[in-house]
């Protein structure tokens, strides 16, 4: 998720296009990680197998306190995702993805939709 989409999702739960998007999806990285614009980053699954490659178009900083308060209405680390956010790096990477393969899922298969499938389902529901 790029900077403009991120900012609008945090503030309004919408992408810059106006589409509903309640929680930002980002790739936070550590300051120690040497990543540059126009580089490629391999995205791995839990088994360390490459599932996609990101072509880095943006690197931007994000504010933990602001994101936690706006998205979850709390900065309390007893909230599981707020606690998790404290382990994330302070920069987000964004860019085009080349998906090599989707991760294998064995549970809730009927609920695991691609973004396109999700938009279609929401349209069918009149959302």
C-alpha positions as CSV (number, residue, x, y, z in Angstrom):
1,X,0.0,0.0,0.0
2,X,1.5,3.3,-1.1
3,X,1.7,6.4,1.0
4,X,-1.5,8.1,-0.3
5,X,-3.6,5.0,0.1
6,X,-2.1,4.4,3.5
7,X,-2.9,8.0,4.7
8,X,-6.5,7.9,3.5
9,X,-7.1,4.4,4.9
10,X,-5.8,5.4,8.3
11,X,-7.9,8.6,8.3
12,X,-11.1,7.5,6.4
13,X,-11.1,3.8,5.8
14,X,-11.0,4.4,2.1
15,X,-8.3,4.0,-0.6
16,X,-7.4,7.2,-2.6
17,X,-9.8,5.9,-5.2
18,X,-12.6,6.0,-2.7
19,X,-13.0,2.2,-2.3
20,X,-13.7,0.9,1.2
21,X,-10.5,-0.4,2.8
22,X,-10.9,-0.5,6.6
23,X,-7.3,-1.5,7.7
24,X,-4.1,-0.5,6.0
25,X,-2.0,-3.4,4.6
26,X,1.6,-2.4,4.5
27,X,5.1,-3.9,4.4
28,X,7.0,-2.3,7.3
29,X,10.8,-2.8,7.3
30,X,13.6,-2.2,9.7
31,X,15.8,0.8,9.3
32,X,18.7,-1.6,9.2
33,X,17.4,-3.2,6.0
34,X,19.1,-1.6,3.1
35,X,16.3,-1.2,0.5
36,X,16.3,1.4,-2.3
37,X,13.8,2.7,-4.7
38,X,13.6,0.6,-7.9
39,X,15.0,-2.4,-6.2
40,X,13.3,-5.8,-6.0
41,X,12.3,-7.5,-2.7
42,X,11.4,-11.2,-2.4
43,X,8.2,-11.8,-0.3
44,X,8.3,-15.1,1.6
45,X,5.7,-17.3,3.2
46,X,5.9,-18.9,6.7
47,X,8.1,-21.6,5.2
48,X,10.5,-19.1,3.7
49,X,9.4,-19.9,0.1
50,X,9.1,-17.0,-2.3
51,X,5.5,-16.2,-3.1
52,X,6.0,-12.8,-4.8
53,X,8.5,-10.1,-5.8
54,X,7.9,-6.5,-5.1
55,X,9.4,-3.8,-7.3
56,X,10.0,-1.0,-4.7
57,X,8.3,2.2,-6.0
58,X,7.9,4.0,-2.6
59,X,9.6,4.0,0.8
60,X,7.8,6.1,3.4
61,X,7.7,6.5,7.2
62,X,4.6,5.8,9.3
63,X,3.6,6.8,12.8
64,X,2.7,4.0,15.1
65,X,0.7,6.1,17.6
66,X,-1.3,7.7,14.9
67,X,-2.0,4.5,13.1
68,X,-3.0,2.6,16.3
69,X,-5.3,5.4,17.5
70,X,-7.0,6.0,14.1
71,X,-7.4,2.4,13.0
72,X,-8.0,0.6,16.4
73,X,-9.0,3.6,18.5
74,X,-6.4,2.7,21.1
75,X,-2.7,2.8,21.7
76,X,-2.9,0.2,24.4
77,X,-0.5,-2.7,23.9
78,X,-3.0,-5.1,25.3
79,X,-4.6,-4.9,21.9
80,X,-2.9,-7.8,20.0
81,X,-2.3,-5.9,16.8
82,X,-1.1,-2.7,18.6
83,X,1.4,-4.9,20.4
84,X,2.5,-6.5,17.1
85,X,2.9,-3.0,15.6
86,X,5.6,-2.2,18.2
87,X,7.8,-4.9,16.6
88,X,7.5,-3.4,13.1
89,X,10.0,-1.2,11.3
90,X,9.3,2.5,10.9
91,X,9.4,2.5,7.1
92,X,6.9,1.0,4.7
93,X,7.7,-0.3,1.3
94,X,5.2,-0.2,-1.5
95,X,5.3,-1.1,-5.2
96,X,4.1,-3.4,-7.9
97,X,3.9,-7.1,-7.2
98,X,4.6,-10.0,-9.3
99,X,2.8,-12.9,-7.6
100,X,4.6,-16.2,-8.3
101,X,2.1,-18.4,-6.3
102,X,-0.5,-17.8,-3.7
103,X,0.1,-19.4,-0.3
104,X,-1.5,-22.8,0.4
105,X,-4.5,-22.5,2.7
106,X,-6.2,-25.4,4.3
107,X,-8.7,-23.7,6.5
108,X,-11.6,-21.3,5.7
109,X,-11.1,-21.8,1.9
110,X,-14.5,-20.3,1.1
111,X,-13.5,-17.1,2.8
112,X,-10.0,-16.8,1.2
113,X,-10.7,-14.5,-1.7
114,X,-8.5,-12.5,-4.0
115,X,-9.0,-8.7,-4.0
116,X,-11.0,-9.0,-7.3
117,X,-13.2,-11.8,-5.8
118,X,-13.8,-9.7,-2.7
119,X,-14.9,-6.6,-4.8
120,X,-17.2,-8.9,-6.8
121,X,-18.7,-10.4,-3.6
122,X,-19.3,-6.9,-2.1
123,X,-20.9,-5.7,-5.4
124,X,-23.3,-8.7,-5.2
125,X,-24.2,-7.8,-1.7
126,X,-24.9,-4.2,-2.8
127,X,-21.9,-2.7,-1.0
